[in-house]
Amino acid sequence: MKPSPRRKKDPHRRARRLPSAATALRSTAGAFDLPSILVGVVIVGVLTAGVLVSVLGVIPFSQDLESKQDLAALTTAEGVSKVRDGVFRDKAGLKGATLLNGGDTLAVGTDANGSCFAGISKSETGRLFFNSDTAPTPKELTDHAALECVTDTVAQDMIAGIGGHAL
């Protein structure tokens, strides 16, 4: 096979050069037009809205979770009190025994002889959660009848004490 002949260079032909920055900036081929800018703004807006929806959905969830964690700490404190002293204690008794550091959003009630306890926690969302010695997993409080340990009057006082509304 015969090799292909090489092309001879044309001495009058110039090599292609890249355009200078000034030439590129003056060119309309790379310019942004109004529809392109509007599409970009719409895309950024949609992405921002998606992020906001996600964040705003997580905040109430985390506030409710905080209330449930307060009730879990209450269950632990009451368990220690029962093992150590043989009785469940109200909030003042748990604080006095340095078993609980609950804030103003947690209420604790017991029966007269300390054989059971009920706790109510108010979330920053306004929802009320409860637990007790027979139901240690925190649940949303929709009816104070779920608080078997304390009377209706005590339950209403507990709810009012943490800033909740009567059920």
JOVENMO-V980179 format. One record per backbone hydrogen bond with DSSP energy under -1.0 kcal/mol. NH is the residue of the N-H (numbers start at 0). CO is the residue of the C=O. E is the energy in kcal/mol with one decimal. If there is no record, write none. Layout:
BEGIN
NH	CO	E
NH	CO	E
END
This chain:
BEGIN
12	9	-1.2
23	19	-2.4
24	20	-2.3
25	21	-1.4
26	22	-1.0
36	32	-2.0
37	33	-2.6
38	34	-2.3
39	35	-2.1
40	36	-2.3
41	37	-2.4
42	38	-2.4
43	39	-2.3
44	40	-2.3
45	41	-2.5
46	42	-2.3
47	43	-2.4
48	44	-2.4
49	45	-2.1
50	46	-1.9
51	47	-2.5
52	48	-2.5
53	49	-1.8
54	50	-2.6
55	51	-3.1
56	52	-1.4
57	53	-1.3
58	54	-1.7
61	57	-2.6
62	58	-2.1
63	59	-2.4
64	60	-2.2
65	61	-1.9
66	62	-1.4
67	63	-2.0
68	64	-2.2
69	65	-1.8
70	66	-1.8
71	67	-1.9
72	68	-2.2
73	69	-1.9
74	70	-2.3
75	71	-1.9
76	72	-2.5
77	73	-3.0
78	74	-2.1
79	75	-2.2
80	76	-2.3
81	77	-2.5
82	78	-2.2
83	79	-2.9
84	80	-3.0
85	81	-1.2
87	113	-3.1
93	89	-2.2
94	90	-2.5
95	91	-2.6
96	92	-1.6
97	94	-1.5
98	93	-3.1
105	102	-1.1
106	119	-3.1
108	117	-2.8
110	115	-1.0
113	110	-1.1
117	108	-2.6
118	130	-3.0
119	106	-2.7
120	128	-2.8
121	104	-2.6
122	126	-2.9
125	122	-1.8
128	120	-2.7
129	138	-2.8
130	118	-1.8
131	134	-1.7
132	116	-1.5
138	129	-2.2
140	127	-3.0
145	142	-2.0
146	143	-1.4
147	145	-1.5
154	150	-2.6
155	151	-2.5
156	152	-2.3
157	153	-2.5
158	154	-2.3
159	155	-2.6
160	156	-2.2
162	159	-1.2
163	158	-2.9
END
